[in-house]
């Protein structure tokens, strides 16, 4: 991703900003055109954005420190010193804050870092000065065009209770700062675009904060859009062309790069270990000087380890002049055999194609590209939003060059819109608003409550595949095992250690065996004995249907092999099975079968050698196809089923149904999910359609069994247990890597089987190098005779290596093919043929690895990533955690591999921190792990998301906020009219006051209780104008005092009296009111008909003798209360006691508590049943509060 985002705090973030990006702040103005080229430092920042008019600045003006302090730190106008909204960290009027660090942590802005693709940086680095300036200018134009696009499509502010309404803005205030190089000194042209967290609302010009949620959701789309704009600009200005490169090592996505820039040159300028290489070379030269002879390979390994430790120093805070950097980069290119002038000449002025205009694309072409875009997104995820479609549309159109930003915007908007129209919406646009609706009710063509960026989609195929899997679960026509045979086998079953099944294992196994469902599932946390349970299921099934009646499938070849060896049955990976059964393998086999069969039918003689050969071929092909098909009454066990995509599961279910077989899904949805659209196993589990294993047996310490479940559920409270037992270390990144490695190495030397787990491939490589160096020092690895591996490191005899690709042509001496993820120990090196001799660490089988495989698919295997660690069971586990790298599922997997201990080493800084403007963004270890636990990576199915959206779209909690926003606008207009009626023109001045919103809320309450009294109080307030500093604040205080002796009864939206002069506002209010009435009626009826658990608990508390009419009325009121305040407790009818500051909820809670008590002790006189919607009901459907 070429654009990233980070928050910028008020104190430390701004201090670092001034230090690191404004080094040229005192340069003369105007600058000459080459000063930045020859001077130390980077160019002075410049202002960008449409919002600059609000601070009397123009795009392109230089950023001076005094202006930046005013805007980012003090939130004031740089000239007048007037506040731009509420000061940073100041609580809202209706909130109390005791947090003294609120100002320090307040978000001053957002750092959007635009980095050009590496091939562009390479061209820029090797170009002469004038061409460098041209590339820089093109980059600037792409950044500015992206910002303009974001201002139109993404940037908004939110207002109303809990930000219920999305409001347009007048644009952003942004400061742009250019940087030249990466931490390692490689060319990396990038711009920090710092957005101020202050925008002016389009409705009234008031200053407010950005909606950061929309900003973060659109980051990937903006990044891809920037790429397209940049390559468009380079094509226009330099006639460049682009090509799509294969994914780089350890990545999955192809990248768009400039044609003419060789991949080897890109790699040279992307090598993050270059500093280690330089230091190693220096140490080698010093060794030669001191010893007079070159060091041996073993010594070089040790010197490189010394270099690794010594180069962990911060980036030089004083950048070199661009002229000097360019000279160094050209010299490096020449060392690698690339002439800079030739590279530049082969890259520019090569395109002769005319760029596209938006009118060049026909509707049919747009629809077709929209289809491809939607299909590509649907392959990756079950649900998506418009930003996902825009990002994918940019990738699909990556090689299409447009003539201008407007043309590209039009193209991508059309493609995304076409993809939206071909998708199935999971939530609806709920309100209709005319085109002439005012800005306070309409944003981006929709109502302020229907933000286009929040709408979710799926497609018909995804829903159909999910339906197909669920239908298999509900299909009772599958095979089962007789009761006597099942229980007899299960009770007599013993695992490899001689232990019988535990109660939960016995229950789960019997549920599956006795069920006649076409599909069943077993779900269990890590360490609950899923393999033991499967062994018993297999034994019972084969007792009923014979040997070979159970087949195993898994998402990866290595895990399939483990499953096969543990259960002693035929296994295969899911992708291979589908390839051979219904995919290209089956198609190719069918073609050969059809050809041979036709030749056999047309043979001249019925017998003879030719006919015999054809008959044999037909027989063999039919047998091969049968080998890849399910058979009647067969049980197909799919292990680690959460990692199997919905598309794959649907294909397997279809085959099983056709063959009369049964599917058994096994896994843990709280562990790793499918990289494609998935979530089915978790969906079945959450519906109660999966058998569950609950008792954890893996861990030696009892406390770790329950604590691991806390990690699985994402409960931060369990972190204290891990800390109390010494399982959490924290500190600087380099220290944590060192401590994790030292602990792992100590365990290995002590004879333990230990896992060293890292969050990313770079850390894995660093740990691998260190482990290899130590083994060289101990004499366990021969560093003199080695071969180069895929990761650029070398392996010799004694090294542990890992296979990174399935290869069925490489077989060990037991006939097993080489699987991705297999660990091997090198036993010898054939340098003549470039081959490695090795033995497998799990089975001891020997094999020879040819040079082509070694160079392309082998890596050192001492450390592993969290993704690759799933399925491991070891004695001890050591996991390095860095900010932003792991999800809850990855942490849970990493911290449950070890039987005896699992330790986390939490880095409190990001190893890439030189690219972040705000070091204060570093969090404590508690915050880092808390964020990891909150980052749930498991996908929900489209059906689940659809049900959730339908249930919550019209909840009274949401509707009340929407009504409150509209009623506040109406009350504000009414108050302004009343003020002008008493004192003409005074309302305009009062509207500018920060207390205006609070005054409107107080006026609304007062006028609903006693309008004449409210008018009198308003008149008295205006009479204090001579002595009042803020007349709106005085009005607010006096209206509150007027209301204080009155009961704090909520305002009912269905009965509130509002004077509305605006047709658009009246129409939208009417729509919301209708929805509120309908929702309240549905909620009340559902509570009476469905008898939820909370209603049963309420009946138990009140007793069975309650009057049925009073009981029904109470149930209705409680149901409305629960929906209004989002109460989810199944056992507490009213949920927990509300917070003191929620005065309205507290009033309703107290009222209902009294009603419940009265129902428990009914009065002898019968009471009239009150209608839920009568004006004197204390259960209001809305809130009169206004968040300020």
Buried (B, 14 or more C-beta within 10 A) or exposed (E): BBBBBBBBBBBBBBBBBBEBBBBBBEBEEEBEEEBBBEBEBBBBBBBBBBBBBBBEBEBEBBBBBEBBBBBBBBBBBBEEEEBBBBEBBBEEBBEEEEEEEBBBBBBBBBBBBBBBBBBBBBBBBBBEBEBBBBBBEBBBBBBBBBBBBBBEBBBBBBBBBEBBBBBBBBBBBBBBBBBBBBBBBBBBBBBBBBBBBBBBBBBBEBBBBBBBBBBEBBBBBBBBBBBBBBBBBBBBBBBBBBBEBEEBEBEEEBBBBBEBBBBEBBBBBBBBBBBBBBBBEEBBEEBEEEEEEEBEBBBBBBBBBBBBEBBBEEBEEEBBBBEEBBEBBBEBBEEEEBEBEEBBEBBBEBBEEEBBBBEBBEEEEBBEBBBBBBBBBBBBBBBBBBBBBBBBBBBBBBEBBBBBBEBBBBBBBBBBBBBBEBBBBBBEBBBEBEEEBEEBBBBBEBBBBBBBBBBBBBBEBBBEBBEBBBEBBEBEEBBBBEEEBBBEBBEEBEBEEEEBBBEBBBBBBBBBBBBEBBBBBBBBBBBBBBBBBBBBBBBBBBBBBEEEBBBBBBBBBBBBBBBBEBBEBEBBBBBBBBBBBBBEBBEEBEEBBEBBBEBBEEBEEEEEEEBEEBBEBBEBBEEBBEEBBBBEBBBBBBBBBBBBBBBBBBBBBBBBBEBBBBBBBBBBBBBBBBEBBBBBBBBBBBEEBBBBBBBBBBBEEEBBBEBBBBBBEBEBEBBEBBBEBEBBBBBBBBBBBBBBBEBBBEBBEEEBBBBBBBBBBBBBBBBBBBBBBBBBBEEBBBBEEBBBBBBEBBBBBBBBBBBBBBBEEBBBEEEBBBBBBBBBBBBEBBEEEBBBBBBBBEBEBBBBBBBEBBEEBBBBBBBBBBBBBBBBBBBBBBBBBBBEBBBBBBBBBBBBBBBBBBBBBBBBBBBBBBBBBBBBBBBEBBBBBBBBBEBEEBBBBBBBBBEBBEEEBBBBBBBBBBBBBBBBBBBBBBBBEBBEEBBEEBBEBBBEBBBBBBBBBBBBBBBBBBEEBBBEBBBEBBEEEEEBEBBBBBBBBBBBEBBEEEEEBBBBBBBBEBEBEBEBBEBBBEBBBEBBBEBBBEBBEEBBEEEBEBBEBBBEEBEEEBBEEBBBBBBBBBBBBBBBBEBEEEEBBBBEEBEEEBBBBBBBBBBBEEBBEBBEEBEEEEEEBBEBBEEEBBBBBBBBBBBB
